């Protein structure tokens, strides 16, 4: 029996359907190896699905003279989750097989539901059930599920990574702002800390806080109030254990900046090859003995040579013997990356153990014979002056000046009296504030002595006033000081000191200039010697002229 099958699709909405383009219509999926994972994922999970009011086209089917009207049943989509309807092809596909099944399954080329839409609706249920039991379908189904799971997971990881990257980027920018604040304080030589220098920065957009939180936190606030959005976000959302504003972190940033500056400096020194080491001993506020280490080198930039002196860092000294100090210096310089075979000079100022008995110097000399030792010229000059002023008359004069200066500077009231006397007697004078006196350096005393000479009359007048006040102790002292500074011996020594120290002070300043070379230095010393010798030779004559 032959069946005449006349299958035509008659549906009034058909012409409309043909013209429309449906997003991710399963019928548009092109099987092949060049489909990327995202496309597969989109077709599997987000393909076009008929809406509730969608009218499936009717299929007119004539079998043995009888006419049947058949259309796709929405219930099939519910029953078979792998089934997808294509409005364009007007048929159904198994999306899992369409995407993952091989071309050939069970020995023959896969057509229905895979390479072709299922359009025979008469035995649709039977066909779909059969398809569901095929081995290639079960494999494709597993493949599809697995794919969706891993693709989704991958997506989440990707999203998380992207969010994390964004957050890391914002944090990095906020940290850069914090570091810039520390750098700013360093460049301007201002302290970071204040009364409150830890904890959360509350109300961060307000930089006019009631309490002084110190420069660091004030500058953070200033940046935020000026529109640093990254810093604001960070300060508001950062966990309490990662604020990056604590004093410890500030110190860490300062240390890192210092290391970076030193690295750059060491590179420059090694590039210029030869260098001299300069070291001085100091004790810090915590009474820790430490060396400040500098290097002197010639920087050659485009053929222009410039003498440079760079501060390399502090190093704590525990064993203060010459040998130990020398070893500490050498090992420190090596650890900083300096090539010690290129050291051609060493200079020490107050490091008595290095220079005084030469043990430290000798240790360096033995290891690096080219490291020529030079005692700091300015320090030598100070020692010479100290030695030259060893005479009792000069010592007495210096002691008197120091005592008088301290007498005034220790009391605001007495400083006020002196100030008024200066304004009244010496209106032209610039020195209306109290005089200071350097306890250690002779060359530095020149300023005090010059000022003392200039203000001499005002000092004497003020002492006279204090003599008449009610405070008997102060009056007695003023009386004593007046006696000490108002005699020929004192005045004579004061004038000598002023004229000699005037010359040596200028020499000291020049000796400390970093671009002075050894030839210039010798020339300068000879000149000063000649001037002093001339003064000495003509001293008698000069005194007689004055007295005449
Ligand atoms: Zn299938």
Boltz pocket constraint, residues with backbone or C-beta under 6 A from the ligand:
constraints:
  - pocket:
      binder: B
      contacts: [[A, 82], [A, 94], [A, 95], [A, 96], [A, 97], [A, 98], [A, 131], [A, 136], [A, 137], [A, 140]]
      max_distance: 6.0
